[in-house]
Amino acid sequence: MDEKQRKKLHTFKQKKKSVQDKKDAEPKQWSQLPDTIIMEIYMNLGDVDRVSMARVCKTWYQVFHVPSLWRSREIDFGLRRANLEAFDKAKKESPVSNGKHAIKFVKQFPTSLEDIAIRFRFMSEQPTKQMINDFKELCASLDGAKLRNISIWNLNVDTVSGQKRKDVIDSLKRLLRDQSSIRKFKEDASFYDLESGLEILRCLADASASTIQDLSLKDLVLNGVYMYRDGRVSAELKKFTGLSRIDFDYNLISEELVKTWVTTCPKLTFIKLCANDYVHPNHVISCEAWKSLVGTHPNLLVEFESSEIPDLKQMNDILSPAIPLFELSWYTFQNTSEFELTRLLNRVAHYHRTVKHLCLRLSGQFPNLNTTAVQNILSKCSHLLPFKCVTKSKRKTFTGKKAWGLVQETSWLTENDI
């Protein structure tokens, strides 16, 4: 190839490259976006915006019907139509539907739905017949779904009476009986009577006892009902053998149940217990039971939350020295003496050196707290993060160096700043 031909070839390649660069620089059509990017956009939109986006072009409309886009749904019964769009935009991870919207959605995507959260708004008032009928229709429409996660908030059947209560409980029982692969179940503020709560628990255990890994049962029954005394409750809870995380009302567990977990729940790694002023004064899980559980579950962590337990002696009895405490939250509006609080902190520092999070919301004044119990707990609990002590009028934040346990700084804020 002579010099002239080489120049022509070089010129041709330069022109070809220039044309290609020009094409690359031109903006591509929105319809040519990869499906993965379109899916990512959809996942950050509420239902109203998703529908608008699906109308743009055929490609976006096809991605709109991909099943993985419709796996999660939060259903808010009692949510007024005027507020639906605002809630929908706020809940981008799990779009919100009211009753009628939810039923229509479930019928359109019966097999896509896997994660469902049901919230009852205004159940503290007298619920309407329409709200209960919508709930019944929703449970019936979910027969074909294979749900993995179910969360129910504020059902509060204590405010419902007669046939309405029976309809709500029967609908929930139907929903749970039809699901055999639930991994996570959470129920909060339901307040059943003992028999109704036992029926719900039995339906859940019979259908998904072997598959549930995360079980949360707070306020399952009315306050003052001590479920740990009823052997039928413990018998149903023993059926859950795949548990790794537990979030229970303290009134729900018995010493026998804790001992059962030693052999029946080998994957158990986290327990959260919530106690309030309805805890029976004689209800205490022994140190031996906790030692047996920790002996077979060395990685077990326990979070304890107490609300309105005015008697610190009872609190100290519940906090067995054998508990591998990870987090402690204590809230009370009863007058608490500095002596009682110091005793509690010293007990935590002595027996629970694994504690990492501590939050106290109390009534009373504690002028010497910074120089006594706080230094003790900071020096002995090497994993403890900066913690807060909120009083009726002030908040104090304590921080310290892990190696020396010395208080570095304190800051006072008024209650309005909390």
N, C-alpha and C positions, 0 to 999 in steps of 0.2 A: 504494500500500500504506500503510494507516494505521499508527499507532503500536502498536496492539494486535496486528496481524498480524506486524509486525516483531519484536515480543517473542516471539511463538510460534515464529517461524522461528529466531530466535536460540537459544531453549531447545531446539528439536529438534536443531539442529546440535551444541549442547553435549552432549546425551545421546548422540548418534551417535558423537561423538569419544570420549566417556568409555567407551562399549562397545568401540570399536576399540582404545583404549589398554589396556583390560583384557584383550582377546584377545591383544594383542601381549606383554603381561606374562606370560601363561600359558606355562609351559615346553612346548616342542614335543616331540613324540615322537622318540625316537632313530632310528626308522626313516625319519624325514623329513629326516635330514641330507643335504646335497648329496653326490653321488658323489665329488667332488674331495676333500672332507674325509675321507670314509670311506677313500679310497685312501691319503691321507696317514697315517692311523692304521695301516692295513695295512702300509705301507712301513716302519714303525718296530717291527714285531712279528716274532718268529720264527715258524716253521711251526706249532708247537704252539699258540701263542696265536692265530694266524690261523684255525686250524680252529675253535677255541672261539668266536671272534668271529663266524665265518660261520654258526654255529648260532643266533644271536640272533634273526634275522628274515630274511624273504625278500629284502628289499632288500640287506642285507649279504651274503647268500649269492650274489646275482647279481654284486655287485662283486668278490667273492672269485674269480670266474672271468674277470675282465678280463685279457687277455694281458699287458699292460704290467706287471702285478704280478709276473709270473713270468719276467722277462727275465734275472735274475742268480741264480746258484746256486754255492755253494762245496761241493764234494764231498770228504769226508774219508774216504779208505779206511783202515781200521784203527781208526777211532774207535769206542770201546766204547759200547754202548747206554746205559750208566749216565751217560756224560758227554755224550751227544748233546744233551739239553735245555739243559744249561749252556752248551755251545758255541753252540747255536742262539740263545740269548738274548744272548750276547755279540756275535755277528755279525749285527747288525740290518740293516746295509746289504746284506749278501749272505747269506741264510740258509744254514745248514750242514746237509748230509745225509751219512749214512754210506752204504756201498755199496748195500745193499738198498733203502733209502729213496730214494736217488738214481735207481735204475733205475725204480722205481715212478713217481717224479715225472716223469722224462723220457718215459715211455710215456703219462702223462696229459696232459702239455703238450709235445708233440713239436715244435710250430712256434713256441711262445712264447719258448723259451730262446734268448738271444743272447750272454750273457756267462757263461762257465764257468771256474771255478778248481778244479783237481784237486790235492789234496794226499795224499801217501802217508805215512801214519804207521807207524812201526815197520818201514820198509823196510830200516833198518840191521840189523835182525835177519832171520831167515829168514822171508819172507812166506808166508802160508798159501795153499793151493791155492784156497780160497774167495775170498780177496782178488783173486787174479789172474783167476778166473772172473767175478767181479763186474765187474772192469775191462773184460774182453772183452765182456760183455753190455752194459755201458754204452756202449762205443764203437759197438756194433752198433745200439743204440737211438737214437743220435744221427744216423743216416743222413739223416733228414728235417729236421734242424735247420739253420738258417742262422746260424752263429755269427759274431759280430763280434770277440769277445775270448776268447782261450784262454790260461790260465796253468797251468803244471804245476810242482809243487814236490816235491822229495825223491823222485823216482822211483828214483834210485840203483840202476840195473840191475846195477851191479857186484857187488851182493850176491846176485843171482839167477843161476842157472846152468841149462844144458841147455834142455829144452823150455819151462820157465817163462820164461826170458829171451826165447826166440823168440816165445812167445805175447804177452808184454807189448809187444815191439817191433812185431809184426805188427798188434796191436790199435791202437797209436798211429798207425801208418802208415795204417791204414784210416780212422781218424778224420780225419787231415789231408787225405787224398785226396778225401774227400767234401765238403770245405769250400772254397768258391771266393770268399768275400767277407770273409775275416778282415782286420781292421784292426790288431789288436794281438795279438802272440804273445810269451809269456814262458815260458822254461824255465830252471829253476835246479836245480842239484844232481842231474843225471841220470846223469852219468858213463858214457856209452856208450863202447864201443871205437870205433876210428876208422871202421870200415866201417859199423857200426850208426848212428853219428852222422851219417855222410854220407847214408845212406838216409833218415833222418828229415828231414834238411835238404832233400834232393831232393824228397821228397813235399810238403813245405811250399812249396817254390819253384814246383813244377809247378802247384800248385792255387791259390796266393794271392800269388804274387810281385808282381803289379801292384797289389794292393789293400792290402797290409800297410804301415802307416805307422809303427808302433812295434814294433821287433824287439829282443828281449832274449834273449841266448844266453850264459848264464854256467854254467861247469862242464858244458858240453855233452859233453865227452869226458873220459877219465881224465887225471888230473894227469900231466904229463910227456910228453903227446902233443902235438907241435907241429903243429897243423893248418894254420898259415900256410905250411908247406913243401909241402903237398899242393895241387897245382894244381886238383884236382877240387873242393876246398872253396871256393876263390876263384871258380871258375866258377859254382858254385851261388849264392854270395852276390851275384855280379854281376847275377843275375836280378831282385833286389829293387830296383825302380826308383822306387817311391813312398815311400821311407823319409823320415821327418822326424825320428825319434828312434832312436838306436841305443844298446844297452847290451851290450857284448861283453867276453868274456875277451880280454886282450891277445894271447894265443897264437893267437887266431882270425884276426886281421887281418894282412895283408901290405902291403908298400909298393905293390905293384901294385894291390891293392884300394883303397887310399886314393886313388891316382891315378885309378882308375876312377870313384870317387864324384864327381869333379870334373864329369863330364858326365852320369852316369847317375842321380844323385840331386839334382835341382835344389831340392827342398824341404827338404833336410837342414838342421836348425837345432841339434841337440843330440847329442853323443856322450859316452857314459860308458864308460871303459875300466877294467878291473879286472886288476891284475897281482899275482902272488904269487911265492913263491920257486921256482916251476917255470918261470919265464920264462927262455928261453934267453939266455945272456949276450951273444950276438951279434945278438939280435933287436931291431933299432932301426929305427923309421920315420924316414927322413931329413927334414931341415929343408926341403928342396926340395919333398918331397911334401906336407908340411903347408902350405907357402906357396901351392902351387897350389890346394889345397882352400879355404883361407881367401880366396884371391883371387876365387874364384867364389861363395863363401858368406860374405859379410861379417858376417852376423849369427850365425855359428856359435859355439856355446859348448861347451867340453869339460870334463867332470868326470873326475878321475883318482883312483882308489882303489888304494892299494898295501897289501898285507898280507904281512908276513914277507919283505921284500926287505932283507937285512942290508947289502948293498953299496950305499952311497950314490952311488958313482961310476956304477953301473948305473942307479940312479934318475935321476941327472942326465942321463944319455944318453937315457933314455926321454922325459924331459920336454924335448922340443925347444923351443928359444926361439920357434919359430913357432906353437906351440900356443896358441890363445886360451883360456887356462885360466880356468875359472869357479869350480871347487871342487877342493880337494886334501885327501885324507884319507890319512894314512900311519900304519899300525899295525905295530909290531914289538916282539918281546920279546927281541930280541938287544941286547946292550949297545951303546949309541950314544954316541959322544963328543960333547961340546959343540962341538968344532971342526966335526965333520961336520954337526951340526944347524944351526949358524950358517951354514955354507956353503950348505946347502939353502935356508934362509930368505933369504939374500942373493941367491941365484940367482932365487928366485921374485920377490923385490922388484925385481930388475933386468930380467927378461925377461917377467914375467907380471903386469903392473900391473892387469890386468882382474880378477884373482882377488877373489872376494867371500866365499867360505867356506873356512876352514882349520881342520883338526882333526888333532892329532898325539897318538898314544898310544905312548909310548916307554919304554924302560928307561934308567936312568941319572940322574944329578943334574946340574942346569944352574944353578949359583948366579948366573952373570953374564948369563944369557940375557935378563933383563928390560932391561938397559941397553945391549945391543949390537944383536943382529940384530932384536929386536922393534921397537925404535925405528926402525930402518931400514925394515922392511917396513910399519910403520904410516905412515911419512912418505911413502913412494912409492906404496903401493897405496891410493888414495883411496876405493875402493869396498869395502874390506875391513871386514866386520862383526866385532864382538868374537869372538875365537877362543880355543880351548882347547888347552893342552898338558898332557896327562896322563902323569905318570911312574909308576913302579912304586909309589911311596908317596904321591905328592901330585898335586894338580891345580892348575894356575895358569890363571886367566882374564885375558886381556889385552884392554883396551879403549882406544880412543884417539879424539881429535877428528879428523874427516876433514880439516879445513882445516890444522891444524898438525902432525898426526901425533904428538901427545904422549900419553904413557901417563897415563891419568887415575887408575886404581886397579887394584890386584891383590888377589886373594884366594886363600888356600890352603885346600884341603879334603883330608881324608884319603880314601883309596880307598873307604872304607865309605860316604862321602857321594855318590859318583858314581852 
